[in-house]
Amino acid sequence: MADVLEQAAEAEENRRQGLLARRQRPAPAYSISATHCEKCGEAIPPARRLAVPGCECCDECQSLLERVNA
């Protein structure tokens, strides 16, 4: 029984590590950023689009998303 629990715990840890790695992976430098936020519709400043390739949200909406998902 202990072996089954150890295998389940190991599988869960592997899955968790994989999800964290994907979440932290930056978008490729060639990704095209959105010009307007997908959440609120406001224009995304050019500096943010350059700094965060592939961004889809403005600073405020991204901060909200990160707080909710944390």
PDB file of N, CA, C and O in Angstrom:
ATOM      1  N   MET A   1       0.831  -1.201   0.000  1.00  0.00           N
ATOM      2  CA  MET A   1       0.000   0.000   0.000  1.00  0.00           C
ATOM      3  C   MET A   1       0.872   1.261   0.000  1.00  0.00           C
ATOM      4  O   MET A   1       0.559   2.248  -0.665  1.00  0.00           O
ATOM      5  N   ALA A   2       1.978   1.205   0.764  1.00  0.00           N
ATOM      6  CA  ALA A   2       2.858   2.367   0.841  1.00  0.00           C
ATOM      7  C   ALA A   2       3.453   2.686  -0.533  1.00  0.00           C
ATOM      8  O   ALA A   2       3.630   3.854  -0.880  1.00  0.00           O
ATOM      9  N   ASP A   3       3.758   1.654  -1.305  1.00  0.00           N
ATOM     10  CA  ASP A   3       4.321   1.882  -2.641  1.00  0.00           C
ATOM     11  C   ASP A   3       3.342   2.642  -3.528  1.00  0.00           C
ATOM     12  O   ASP A   3       3.739   3.532  -4.280  1.00  0.00           O
ATOM     13  N   VAL A   4       2.082   2.296  -3.437  1.00  0.00           N
ATOM     14  CA  VAL A   4       1.059   2.967  -4.240  1.00  0.00           C
ATOM     15  C   VAL A   4       0.958   4.429  -3.833  1.00  0.00           C
ATOM     16  O   VAL A   4       0.853   5.304  -4.692  1.00  0.00           O
ATOM     17  N   LEU A   5       0.988   4.703  -2.532  1.00  0.00           N
ATOM     18  CA  LEU A   5       0.924   6.089  -2.059  1.00  0.00           C
ATOM     19  C   LEU A   5       2.155   6.876  -2.474  1.00  0.00           C
ATOM     20  O   LEU A   5       2.053   8.044  -2.851  1.00  0.00           O
ATOM     21  N   GLU A   6       3.320   6.241  -2.407  1.00  0.00           N
ATOM     22  CA  GLU A   6       4.546   6.916  -2.835  1.00  0.00           C
ATOM     23  C   GLU A   6       4.511   7.219  -4.327  1.00  0.00           C
ATOM     24  O   GLU A   6       4.948   8.289  -4.750  1.00  0.00           O
ATOM     25  N   GLN A   7       4.004   6.303  -5.117  1.00  0.00           N
ATOM     26  CA  GLN A   7       3.903   6.517  -6.562  1.00  0.00           C
ATOM     27  C   GLN A   7       2.929   7.646  -6.864  1.00  0.00           C
ATOM     28  O   GLN A   7       3.183   8.474  -7.738  1.00  0.00           O
ATOM     29  N   ALA A   8       1.814   7.679  -6.141  1.00  0.00           N
ATOM     30  CA  ALA A   8       0.826   8.735  -6.348  1.00  0.00           C
ATOM     31  C   ALA A   8       1.408  10.092  -5.960  1.00  0.00           C
ATOM     32  O   ALA A   8       1.207  11.078  -6.668  1.00  0.00           O
ATOM     33  N   ALA A   9       2.121  10.145  -4.849  1.00  0.00           N
ATOM     34  CA  ALA A   9       2.738  11.398  -4.410  1.00  0.00           C
ATOM     35  C   ALA A   9       3.789  11.856  -5.413  1.00  0.00           C
ATOM     36  O   ALA A   9       3.879  13.046  -5.713  1.00  0.00           O
ATOM     37  N   GLU A  10       4.583  10.926  -5.936  1.00  0.00           N
ATOM     38  CA  GLU A  10       5.597  11.272  -6.925  1.00  0.00           C
ATOM     39  C   GLU A  10       4.957  11.778  -8.216  1.00  0.00           C
ATOM     40  O   GLU A  10       5.432  12.748  -8.807  1.00  0.00           O
ATOM     41  N   ALA A  11       3.891  11.129  -8.652  1.00  0.00           N
ATOM     42  CA  ALA A  11       3.196  11.552  -9.869  1.00  0.00           C
ATOM     43  C   ALA A  11       2.604  12.944  -9.682  1.00  0.00           C
ATOM     44  O   ALA A  11       2.666  13.777 -10.586  1.00  0.00           O
ATOM     45  N   GLU A  12       2.039  13.191  -8.521  1.00  0.00           N
ATOM     46  CA  GLU A  12       1.466  14.517  -8.240  1.00  0.00           C
ATOM     47  C   GLU A  12       2.546  15.589  -8.245  1.00  0.00           C
ATOM     48  O   GLU A  12       2.346  16.668  -8.801  1.00  0.00           O
ATOM     49  N   GLU A  13       3.686  15.300  -7.629  1.00  0.00           N
ATOM     50  CA  GLU A  13       4.789  16.258  -7.601  1.00  0.00           C
ATOM     51  C   GLU A  13       5.321  16.529  -9.003  1.00  0.00           C
ATOM     52  O   GLU A  13       5.613  17.676  -9.342  1.00  0.00           O
ATOM     53  N   ASN A  14       5.450  15.494  -9.813  1.00  0.00           N
ATOM     54  CA  ASN A  14       5.902  15.673 -11.197  1.00  0.00           C
ATOM     55  C   ASN A  14       4.940  16.547 -11.981  1.00  0.00           C
ATOM     56  O   ASN A  14       5.361  17.421 -12.738  1.00  0.00           O
ATOM     57  N   ARG A  15       3.654  16.311 -11.802  1.00  0.00           N
ATOM     58  CA  ARG A  15       2.636  17.119 -12.496  1.00  0.00           C
ATOM     59  C   ARG A  15       2.709  18.579 -12.049  1.00  0.00           C
ATOM     60  O   ARG A  15       2.652  19.497 -12.867  1.00  0.00           O
ATOM     61  N   ARG A  16       2.837  18.774 -10.740  1.00  0.00           N
ATOM     62  CA  ARG A  16       2.919  20.138 -10.191  1.00  0.00           C
ATOM     63  C   ARG A  16       4.138  20.865 -10.760  1.00  0.00           C
ATOM     64  O   ARG A  16       4.039  22.022 -11.171  1.00  0.00           O
ATOM     65  N   GLN A  17       5.293  20.184 -10.782  1.00  0.00           N
ATOM     66  CA  GLN A  17       6.501  20.806 -11.306  1.00  0.00           C
ATOM     67  C   GLN A  17       6.358  21.152 -12.791  1.00  0.00           C
ATOM     68  O   GLN A  17       6.828  22.198 -13.239  1.00  0.00           O
ATOM     69  N   GLY A  18       5.709  20.269 -13.545  1.00  0.00           N
ATOM     70  CA  GLY A  18       5.477  20.542 -14.959  1.00  0.00           C
ATOM     71  C   GLY A  18       4.587  21.757 -15.175  1.00  0.00           C
ATOM     72  O   GLY A  18       4.847  22.580 -16.053  1.00  0.00           O
ATOM     73  N   LEU A  19       3.535  21.865 -14.369  1.00  0.00           N
ATOM     74  CA  LEU A  19       2.633  23.016 -14.482  1.00  0.00           C
ATOM     75  C   LEU A  19       3.347  24.312 -14.123  1.00  0.00           C
ATOM     76  O   LEU A  19       3.174  25.330 -14.793  1.00  0.00           O
ATOM     77  N   LEU A  20       4.144  24.272 -13.070  1.00  0.00           N
ATOM     78  CA  LEU A  20       4.897  25.469 -12.680  1.00  0.00           C
ATOM     79  C   LEU A  20       5.905  25.869 -13.749  1.00  0.00           C
ATOM     80  O   LEU A  20       6.079  27.056 -14.022  1.00  0.00           O
ATOM     81  N   ALA A  21       6.559  24.906 -14.347  1.00  0.00           N
ATOM     82  CA  ALA A  21       7.547  25.210 -15.394  1.00  0.00           C
ATOM     83  C   ALA A  21       6.873  25.857 -16.593  1.00  0.00           C
ATOM     84  O   ALA A  21       7.399  26.813 -17.163  1.00  0.00           O
ATOM     85  N   ARG A  22       5.700  25.334 -16.981  1.00  0.00           N
ATOM     86  CA  ARG A  22       4.973  25.922 -18.116  1.00  0.00           C
ATOM     87  C   ARG A  22       4.499  27.325 -17.789  1.00  0.00           C
ATOM     88  O   ARG A  22       4.532  28.206 -18.648  1.00  0.00           O
ATOM     89  N   ARG A  23       4.063  27.541 -16.569  1.00  0.00           N
ATOM     90  CA  ARG A  23       3.539  28.850 -16.172  1.00  0.00           C
ATOM     91  C   ARG A  23       4.631  29.905 -16.186  1.00  0.00           C
ATOM     92  O   ARG A  23       4.371  31.063 -16.513  1.00  0.00           O
ATOM     93  N   GLN A  24       5.844  29.520 -15.838  1.00  0.00           N
ATOM     94  CA  GLN A  24       6.944  30.467 -15.740  1.00  0.00           C
ATOM     95  C   GLN A  24       7.707  30.639 -17.044  1.00  0.00           C
ATOM     96  O   GLN A  24       8.579  31.503 -17.139  1.00  0.00           O
ATOM     97  N   ARG A  25       7.398  29.843 -18.034  1.00  0.00           N
ATOM     98  CA  ARG A  25       8.098  29.913 -19.315  1.00  0.00           C
ATOM     99  C   ARG A  25       7.693  31.200 -20.040  1.00  0.00           C
ATOM    100  O   ARG A  25       6.504  31.424 -20.269  1.00  0.00           O
ATOM    101  N   PRO A  26       8.656  32.046 -20.402  1.00  0.00           N
ATOM    102  CA  PRO A  26       8.309  33.274 -21.118  1.00  0.00           C
ATOM    103  C   PRO A  26       7.854  32.977 -22.551  1.00  0.00           C
ATOM    104  O   PRO A  26       8.214  31.959 -23.143  1.00  0.00           O
ATOM    105  N   ALA A  27       7.076  33.871 -23.065  1.00  0.00           N
ATOM    106  CA  ALA A  27       6.637  33.743 -24.457  1.00  0.00           C
ATOM    107  C   ALA A  27       7.842  33.935 -25.367  1.00  0.00           C
ATOM    108  O   ALA A  27       8.752  34.691 -25.025  1.00  0.00           O
ATOM    109  N   PRO A  28       7.869  33.277 -26.501  1.00  0.00           N
ATOM    110  CA  PRO A  28       8.984  33.487 -27.438  1.00  0.00           C
ATOM    111  C   PRO A  28       9.089  34.955 -27.833  1.00  0.00           C
ATOM    112  O   PRO A  28       8.082  35.659 -27.909  1.00  0.00           O
ATOM    113  N   ALA A  29      10.298  35.407 -28.081  1.00  0.00           N
ATOM    114  CA  ALA A  29      10.539  36.816 -28.400  1.00  0.00           C
ATOM    115  C   ALA A  29       9.803  37.265 -29.653  1.00  0.00           C
ATOM    116  O   ALA A  29       9.557  38.458 -29.830  1.00  0.00           O
ATOM    117  N   TYR A  30       9.448  36.328 -30.523  1.00  0.00           N
ATOM    118  CA  TYR A  30       8.764  36.693 -31.747  1.00  0.00           C
ATOM    119  C   TYR A  30       7.246  36.727 -31.590  1.00  0.00           C
ATOM    120  O   TYR A  30       6.533  36.997 -32.557  1.00  0.00           O
ATOM    121  N   SER A  31       6.743  36.456 -30.383  1.00  0.00           N
ATOM    122  CA  SER A  31       5.299  36.483 -30.154  1.00  0.00           C
ATOM    123  C   SER A  31       4.761  37.890 -30.350  1.00  0.00           C
ATOM    124  O   SER A  31       5.397  38.874 -29.970  1.00  0.00           O
ATOM    125  N   ILE A  32       3.617  37.968 -30.930  1.00  0.00           N
ATOM    126  CA  ILE A  32       2.987  39.262 -31.169  1.00  0.00           C
ATOM    127  C   ILE A  32       2.082  39.588 -29.998  1.00  0.00           C
ATOM    128  O   ILE A  32       1.217  38.793 -29.630  1.00  0.00           O
ATOM    129  N   SER A  33       2.281  40.744 -29.422  1.00  0.00           N
ATOM    130  CA  SER A  33       1.457  41.187 -28.304  1.00  0.00           C
ATOM    131  C   SER A  33       0.163  41.798 -28.827  1.00  0.00           C
ATOM    132  O   SER A  33       0.113  42.349 -29.927  1.00  0.00           O
ATOM    133  N   ALA A  34      -0.858  41.687 -28.028  1.00  0.00           N
ATOM    134  CA  ALA A  34      -2.140  42.313 -28.366  1.00  0.00           C
ATOM    135  C   ALA A  34      -2.001  43.826 -28.243  1.00  0.00           C
ATOM    136  O   ALA A  34      -1.202  44.316 -27.445  1.00  0.00           O
ATOM    137  N   THR A  35      -2.762  44.548 -29.013  1.00  0.00           N
ATOM    138  CA  THR A  35      -2.734  46.006 -28.912  1.00  0.00           C
ATOM    139  C   THR A  35      -3.732  46.500 -27.878  1.00  0.00           C
ATOM    140  O   THR A  35      -3.582  47.592 -27.331  1.00  0.00           O
ATOM    141  N   HIS A  36      -4.758  45.687 -27.610  1.00  0.00           N
ATOM    142  CA  HIS A  36      -5.773  46.049 -26.622  1.00  0.00           C
ATOM    143  C   HIS A  36      -5.981  44.883 -25.663  1.00  0.00           C
ATOM    144  O   HIS A  36      -5.916  43.719 -26.059  1.00  0.00           O
ATOM    145  N   CYS A  37      -6.229  45.206 -24.412  1.00  0.00           N
ATOM    146  CA  CYS A  37      -6.401  44.214 -23.354  1.00  0.00           C
ATOM    147  C   CYS A  37      -7.616  43.335 -23.643  1.00  0.00           C
ATOM    148  O   CYS A  37      -8.689  43.837 -23.976  1.00  0.00           O
ATOM    149  N   GLU A  38      -7.437  42.015 -23.511  1.00  0.00           N
ATOM    150  CA  GLU A  38      -8.550  41.090 -23.772  1.00  0.00           C
ATOM    151  C   GLU A  38      -9.589  41.136 -22.664  1.00  0.00           C
ATOM    152  O   GLU A  38     -10.712  40.677 -22.868  1.00  0.00           O
ATOM    153  N   LYS A  39      -9.250  41.679 -21.489  1.00  0.00           N
ATOM    154  CA  LYS A  39     -10.191  41.729 -20.365  1.00  0.00           C
ATOM    155  C   LYS A  39     -11.000  43.026 -20.344  1.00  0.00           C
ATOM    156  O   LYS A  39     -12.227  42.998 -20.253  1.00  0.00           O
ATOM    157  N   CYS A  40     -10.299  44.169 -20.429  1.00  0.00           N
ATOM    158  CA  CYS A  40     -11.005  45.453 -20.285  1.00  0.00           C
ATOM    159  C   CYS A  40     -11.130  46.236 -21.594  1.00  0.00           C
ATOM    160  O   CYS A  40     -11.929  47.169 -21.684  1.00  0.00           O
ATOM    161  N   GLY A  41     -10.343  45.861 -22.609  1.00  0.00           N
ATOM    162  CA  GLY A  41     -10.439  46.530 -23.898  1.00  0.00           C
ATOM    163  C   GLY A  41      -9.597  47.788 -24.033  1.00  0.00           C
ATOM    164  O   GLY A  41      -9.568  48.398 -25.102  1.00  0.00           O
ATOM    165  N   GLU A  42      -8.910  48.187 -22.965  1.00  0.00           N
ATOM    166  CA  GLU A  42      -8.052  49.378 -23.027  1.00  0.00           C
ATOM    167  C   GLU A  42      -6.805  49.078 -23.860  1.00  0.00           C
ATOM    168  O   GLU A  42      -6.391  47.925 -23.985  1.00  0.00           O
ATOM    169  N   ALA A  43      -6.219  50.126 -24.425  1.00  0.00           N
ATOM    170  CA  ALA A  43      -4.996  49.968 -25.210  1.00  0.00           C
ATOM    171  C   ALA A  43      -3.843  49.546 -24.299  1.00  0.00           C
ATOM    172  O   ALA A  43      -3.701  50.063 -23.191  1.00  0.00           O
ATOM    173  N   ILE A  44      -3.028  48.612 -24.766  1.00  0.00           N
ATOM    174  CA  ILE A  44      -1.845  48.191 -24.027  1.00  0.00           C
ATOM    175  C   ILE A  44      -0.701  49.089 -24.477  1.00  0.00           C
ATOM    176  O   ILE A  44      -0.424  49.183 -25.673  1.00  0.00           O
ATOM    177  N   PRO A  45      -0.029  49.754 -23.528  1.00  0.00           N
ATOM    178  CA  PRO A  45       1.055  50.669 -23.898  1.00  0.00           C
ATOM    179  C   PRO A  45       2.156  49.957 -24.689  1.00  0.00           C
ATOM    180  O   PRO A  45       2.476  48.802 -24.409  1.00  0.00           O
ATOM    181  N   PRO A  46       2.732  50.648 -25.674  1.00  0.00           N
ATOM    182  CA  PRO A  46       3.798  50.051 -26.484  1.00  0.00           C
ATOM    183  C   PRO A  46       4.967  49.528 -25.656  1.00  0.00           C
ATOM    184  O   PRO A  46       5.563  48.509 -26.007  1.00  0.00           O
ATOM    185  N   ALA A  47       5.302  50.207 -24.566  1.00  0.00           N
ATOM    186  CA  ALA A  47       6.425  49.758 -23.736  1.00  0.00           C
ATOM    187  C   ALA A  47       6.138  48.383 -23.135  1.00  0.00           C
ATOM    188  O   ALA A  47       7.040  47.551 -23.049  1.00  0.00           O
ATOM    189  N   ARG A  48       4.900  48.132 -22.717  1.00  0.00           N
ATOM    190  CA  ARG A  48       4.539  46.820 -22.164  1.00  0.00           C
ATOM    191  C   ARG A  48       4.569  45.758 -23.259  1.00  0.00           C
ATOM    192  O   ARG A  48       5.026  44.640 -23.026  1.00  0.00           O
ATOM    193  N   ARG A  49       4.088  46.100 -24.444  1.00  0.00           N
ATOM    194  CA  ARG A  49       4.078  45.133 -25.541  1.00  0.00           C
ATOM    195  C   ARG A  49       5.500  44.710 -25.914  1.00  0.00           C
ATOM    196  O   ARG A  49       5.739  43.557 -26.273  1.00  0.00           O
ATOM    197  N   LEU A  50       6.434  45.649 -25.827  1.00  0.00           N
ATOM    198  CA  LEU A  50       7.835  45.329 -26.122  1.00  0.00           C
ATOM    199  C   LEU A  50       8.485  44.556 -24.979  1.00  0.00           C
ATOM    200  O   LEU A  50       9.266  43.635 -25.219  1.00  0.00           O
ATOM    201  N   ALA A  51       8.169  44.922 -23.745  1.00  0.00           N
ATOM    202  CA  ALA A  51       8.788  44.289 -22.581  1.00  0.00           C
ATOM    203  C   ALA A  51       8.268  42.879 -22.332  1.00  0.00           C
ATOM    204  O   ALA A  51       8.996  42.027 -21.820  1.00  0.00           O
ATOM    205  N   VAL A  52       7.000  42.629 -22.696  1.00  0.00           N
ATOM    206  CA  VAL A  52       6.369  41.331 -22.442  1.00  0.00           C
ATOM    207  C   VAL A  52       5.809  40.795 -23.758  1.00  0.00           C
ATOM    208  O   VAL A  52       4.613  40.922 -24.020  1.00  0.00           O
ATOM    209  N   PRO A  53       6.671  40.194 -24.591  1.00  0.00           N
ATOM    210  CA  PRO A  53       6.192  39.661 -25.870  1.00  0.00           C
ATOM    211  C   PRO A  53       5.056  38.664 -25.665  1.00  0.00           C
ATOM    212  O   PRO A  53       5.144  37.772 -24.821  1.00  0.00           O
ATOM    213  N   GLY A  54       4.005  38.824 -26.437  1.00  0.00           N
ATOM    214  CA  GLY A  54       2.870  37.908 -26.340  1.00  0.00           C
ATOM    215  C   GLY A  54       1.841  38.295 -25.299  1.00  0.00           C
ATOM    216  O   GLY A  54       0.895  37.544 -25.064  1.00  0.00           O
ATOM    217  N   CYS A  55       2.003  39.459 -24.661  1.00  0.00           N
ATOM    218  CA  CYS A  55       1.044  39.846 -23.624  1.00  0.00           C
ATOM    219  C   CYS A  55      -0.340  40.058 -24.243  1.00  0.00           C
ATOM    220  O   CYS A  55      -0.473  40.492 -25.387  1.00  0.00           O
ATOM    221  N   GLU A  56      -1.351  39.742 -23.458  1.00  0.00           N
ATOM    222  CA  GLU A  56      -2.738  39.871 -23.908  1.00  0.00           C
ATOM    223  C   GLU A  56      -3.547  40.783 -23.012  1.00  0.00           C
ATOM    224  O   GLU A  56      -4.689  41.118 -23.328  1.00  0.00           O
ATOM    225  N   CYS A  57      -2.952  41.197 -21.870  1.00  0.00           N
ATOM    226  CA  CYS A  57      -3.667  42.031 -20.905  1.00  0.00           C
ATOM    227  C   CYS A  57      -2.833  43.258 -20.546  1.00  0.00           C
ATOM    228  O   CYS A  57      -1.608  43.248 -20.658  1.00  0.00           O
ATOM    229  N   CYS A  58      -3.514  44.302 -20.117  1.00  0.00           N
ATOM    230  CA  CYS A  58      -2.827  45.489 -19.618  1.00  0.00           C
ATOM    231  C   CYS A  58      -2.252  45.165 -18.232  1.00  0.00           C
ATOM    232  O   CYS A  58      -2.546  44.112 -17.666  1.00  0.00           O
ATOM    233  N   ASP A  59      -1.436  46.072 -17.693  1.00  0.00           N
ATOM    234  CA  ASP A  59      -0.810  45.860 -16.388  1.00  0.00           C
ATOM    235  C   ASP A  59      -1.837  45.593 -15.294  1.00  0.00           C
ATOM    236  O   ASP A  59      -1.687  44.657 -14.508  1.00  0.00           O
ATOM    237  N   GLU A  60      -2.874  46.413 -15.246  1.00  0.00           N
ATOM    238  CA  GLU A  60      -3.871  46.287 -14.182  1.00  0.00           C
ATOM    239  C   GLU A  60      -4.589  44.937 -14.235  1.00  0.00           C
ATOM    240  O   GLU A  60      -4.713  44.261 -13.214  1.00  0.00           O
ATOM    241  N   CYS A  61      -5.054  44.548 -15.405  1.00  0.00           N
ATOM    242  CA  CYS A  61      -5.772  43.279 -15.534  1.00  0.00           C
ATOM    243  C   CYS A  61      -4.848  42.098 -15.276  1.00  0.00           C
ATOM    244  O   CYS A  61      -5.272  41.107 -14.680  1.00  0.00           O
ATOM    245  N   GLN A  62      -3.593  42.181 -15.713  1.00  0.00           N
ATOM    246  CA  GLN A  62      -2.641  41.100 -15.461  1.00  0.00           C
ATOM    247  C   GLN A  62      -2.386  40.961 -13.971  1.00  0.00           C
ATOM    248  O   GLN A  62      -2.311  39.845 -13.456  1.00  0.00           O
ATOM    249  N   SER A  63      -2.253  42.084 -13.271  1.00  0.00           N
ATOM    250  CA  SER A  63      -2.051  42.039 -11.821  1.00  0.00           C
ATOM    251  C   SER A  63      -3.240  41.389 -11.130  1.00  0.00           C
ATOM    252  O   SER A  63      -3.073  40.579 -10.218  1.00  0.00           O
ATOM    253  N   LEU A  64      -4.437  41.749 -11.570  1.00  0.00           N
ATOM    254  CA  LEU A  64      -5.647  41.140 -11.003  1.00  0.00           C
ATOM    255  C   LEU A  64      -5.664  39.636 -11.245  1.00  0.00           C
ATOM    256  O   LEU A  64      -5.952  38.866 -10.329  1.00  0.00           O
ATOM    257  N   LEU A  65      -5.358  39.213 -12.463  1.00  0.00           N
ATOM    258  CA  LEU A  65      -5.329  37.791 -12.787  1.00  0.00           C
ATOM    259  C   LEU A  65      -4.324  37.040 -11.921  1.00  0.00           C
ATOM    260  O   LEU A  65      -4.613  35.944 -11.438  1.00  0.00           O
ATOM    261  N   GLU A  66      -3.163  37.618 -11.726  1.00  0.00           N
ATOM    262  CA  GLU A  66      -2.137  36.954 -10.935  1.00  0.00           C
ATOM    263  C   GLU A  66      -2.543  36.845  -9.477  1.00  0.00           C
ATOM    264  O   GLU A  66      -2.250  35.842  -8.826  1.00  0.00           O
ATOM    265  N   ARG A  67      -3.220  37.874  -8.950  1.00  0.00           N
ATOM    266  CA  ARG A  67      -3.678  37.810  -7.562  1.00  0.00           C
ATOM    267  C   ARG A  67      -4.769  36.754  -7.402  1.00  0.00           C
ATOM    268  O   ARG A  67      -4.795  36.040  -6.399  1.00  0.00           O
ATOM    269  N   VAL A  68      -5.656  36.649  -8.365  1.00  0.00           N
ATOM    270  CA  VAL A  68      -6.738  35.671  -8.295  1.00  0.00           C
ATOM    271  C   VAL A  68      -6.201  34.255  -8.431  1.00  0.00           C
ATOM    272  O   VAL A  68      -6.672  33.347  -7.746  1.00  0.00           O
ATOM    273  N   ASN A  69      -5.225  34.053  -9.304  1.00  0.00           N
ATOM    274  CA  ASN A  69      -4.687  32.720  -9.567  1.00  0.00           C
ATOM    275  C   ASN A  69      -3.620  32.291  -8.576  1.00  0.00           C
ATOM    276  O   ASN A  69      -3.176  31.144  -8.605  1.00  0.00           O
ATOM    277  N   ALA A  70      -3.200  33.201  -7.692  1.00  0.00           N
ATOM    278  CA  ALA A  70      -2.131  32.854  -6.732  1.00  0.00           C
ATOM    279  C   ALA A  70      -2.630  31.984  -5.621  1.00  0.00           C
ATOM    280  O   ALA A  70      -1.860  31.607  -4.738  1.00  0.00           O
TER     281      ALA A  70
END
